[in-house]
């Protein structure tokens, strides 16, 4: 039989040879997804901070109060973090967090006394308004969702407008 007359057969590929489908590393995929969320959140916060007016309806007091913050991170997991405020007013506050909170979600804040969170201490609800990268963490601007506020708890008996 001549070479021209031989039927042509493709060589069989043994297992381990040829292109193998790559298996996704779930931990790497989660990290990449978290990185993308943080980038989107950072871009949103930069845009929001540019849009924010420098004129406020009320003065803010640059006071550092120790608080415990409860909220949901961009990963979807609940976080609890001890931190301090950068400033407070009757309608909101700014805190520095190591954890990036989800945008437009609620945060619960509890004022710490002597470094301890008392069981009976008032828990105040705030809504995340803006987030801005700040060194090793995030500055978070939050608006009070209830009649009680951090300023009134920190400085009891202070009337509105006297801060």
C-alpha positions as CSV (number, residue, x, y, z in Angstrom):
1,X,0.0,0.0,0.0
2,X,1.4,3.4,-0.9
3,X,1.5,6.4,1.4
4,X,-1.2,8.1,-0.7
5,X,-3.6,5.2,-0.2
6,X,-3.2,5.0,3.6
7,X,-6.2,6.4,5.4
8,X,-5.2,9.4,7.6
9,X,-5.8,9.0,11.3
10,X,-5.3,11.8,13.8
11,X,-3.1,10.8,16.7
12,X,-5.0,10.3,19.9
13,X,-4.3,12.9,22.7
14,X,-3.4,11.3,26.0
15,X,-4.9,12.7,29.2
16,X,-2.7,15.6,30.4
17,X,-1.8,16.6,26.9
18,X,-3.4,19.4,25.0
19,X,-5.4,22.3,26.2
20,X,-7.1,21.6,29.5
21,X,-9.9,23.8,30.8
22,X,-8.6,25.9,33.6
23,X,-10.3,25.5,36.9
24,X,-11.2,28.8,38.5
25,X,-9.7,29.5,41.9
26,X,-12.8,30.5,44.0
27,X,-10.6,32.5,46.5
28,X,-9.0,34.4,43.7
29,X,-12.4,35.1,42.0
30,X,-13.7,36.4,45.3
31,X,-10.7,38.7,45.8
32,X,-11.1,40.0,42.2
33,X,-14.8,40.6,42.7
34,X,-14.1,42.5,46.0
35,X,-11.4,44.6,44.3
36,X,-13.9,45.5,41.6
37,X,-16.5,46.4,44.2
38,X,-14.0,48.6,46.0
39,X,-13.0,50.3,42.8
40,X,-16.6,51.1,41.9
41,X,-17.3,52.3,45.5
42,X,-14.2,54.5,45.4
43,X,-15.2,56.0,42.0
44,X,-18.7,56.6,43.4
45,X,-17.4,58.3,46.5
46,X,-15.0,60.5,44.6
47,X,-17.9,61.6,42.4
48,X,-20.2,62.2,45.4
49,X,-17.5,64.2,47.2
50,X,-17.2,66.5,44.2
51,X,-20.9,66.9,44.0
52,X,-21.2,67.7,47.7
53,X,-21.7,71.3,48.5
54,X,-19.2,72.9,50.9
55,X,-22.0,74.8,52.5
56,X,-23.7,72.8,55.3
57,X,-27.1,73.4,56.8
58,X,-25.5,73.2,60.3
59,X,-22.0,73.4,61.8
60,X,-20.1,70.2,62.5
61,X,-18.0,69.8,65.6
62,X,-14.6,68.3,65.0
63,X,-14.7,65.9,67.9
64,X,-13.4,62.4,68.2
65,X,-15.8,60.1,70.0
66,X,-15.2,56.4,70.5
67,X,-17.9,54.4,68.9
68,X,-18.7,50.8,67.9
69,X,-20.0,50.6,64.3
70,X,-22.2,47.7,63.1
71,X,-22.9,47.3,59.4
72,X,-22.5,45.3,56.2
73,X,-19.2,45.3,54.2
74,X,-19.1,45.3,50.4
75,X,-18.4,41.6,50.7
76,X,-21.9,41.2,52.2
77,X,-20.7,40.2,55.6
78,X,-21.6,41.8,58.8
79,X,-18.8,43.8,60.5
80,X,-18.4,45.2,64.0
81,X,-15.6,47.8,64.4
82,X,-14.4,50.0,67.2
83,X,-13.4,53.4,65.7
84,X,-13.7,57.1,66.3
85,X,-15.7,60.0,64.7
86,X,-13.9,62.7,62.8
87,X,-16.8,65.1,63.3
88,X,-20.4,65.1,64.5
89,X,-23.5,67.2,64.1
90,X,-27.2,66.8,65.0
91,X,-28.0,65.4,61.6
92,X,-24.9,63.2,60.9
93,X,-21.3,62.2,61.5
94,X,-18.1,61.2,59.8
95,X,-16.2,58.1,61.0
96,X,-13.0,56.4,59.9
97,X,-13.4,52.7,59.3
98,X,-11.0,50.0,58.2
99,X,-13.9,48.1,56.6
100,X,-15.5,49.4,53.4
101,X,-19.2,49.5,54.1
102,X,-21.9,49.0,51.4
103,X,-23.1,52.2,49.8
104,X,-26.5,53.6,50.9
105,X,-26.9,51.0,53.7
106,X,-27.7,51.5,57.4
107,X,-25.0,51.6,60.1
108,X,-25.7,51.2,63.8
109,X,-23.5,53.3,66.1
110,X,-23.1,52.9,69.8
111,X,-21.2,55.4,71.8
112,X,-18.3,53.9,73.9
113,X,-17.7,55.0,77.4
114,X,-14.2,54.4,78.9
115,X,-13.5,52.1,75.9
116,X,-16.6,49.9,76.7
117,X,-19.8,49.5,74.9
118,X,-22.5,49.3,77.6
119,X,-25.3,46.9,77.0
120,X,-27.9,49.5,77.8
121,X,-26.3,52.2,75.6
122,X,-28.4,53.7,72.9
123,X,-27.8,52.3,69.5
124,X,-28.2,55.0,66.8
125,X,-29.1,54.4,63.2
126,X,-27.3,56.2,60.4
127,X,-27.3,55.9,56.6
128,X,-24.1,55.8,54.6
129,X,-24.2,59.0,52.4
130,X,-20.6,59.0,51.1
131,X,-17.4,57.0,51.3
132,X,-13.9,58.3,50.6
133,X,-10.5,56.4,50.7
134,X,-8.4,57.7,53.6
135,X,-5.0,56.1,54.2
136,X,-5.4,52.6,55.5
137,X,-9.2,52.9,55.6
138,X,-12.3,54.8,54.7
139,X,-13.9,58.1,55.7
140,X,-17.6,57.5,55.9
141,X,-20.2,60.3,56.0
142,X,-23.4,59.2,57.5
143,X,-26.8,60.8,58.0
144,X,-28.9,60.2,61.2
145,X,-32.0,58.1,60.6
146,X,-33.7,58.8,63.9
147,X,-34.6,61.6,66.3
148,X,-31.7,60.8,68.6
149,X,-28.2,61.7,67.4
150,X,-24.6,61.2,68.4
151,X,-24.1,64.9,69.2
152,X,-26.9,65.0,71.7
153,X,-25.6,61.8,73.4
154,X,-22.0,63.2,73.6
155,X,-23.1,66.6,74.7
156,X,-26.4,66.2,76.6
157,X,-28.4,69.4,77.2
158,X,-26.8,71.3,74.3
159,X,-29.6,73.0,72.3
160,X,-29.6,73.0,68.4
161,X,-27.4,75.7,66.9
162,X,-25.2,76.1,70.0
163,X,-22.5,73.7,68.9
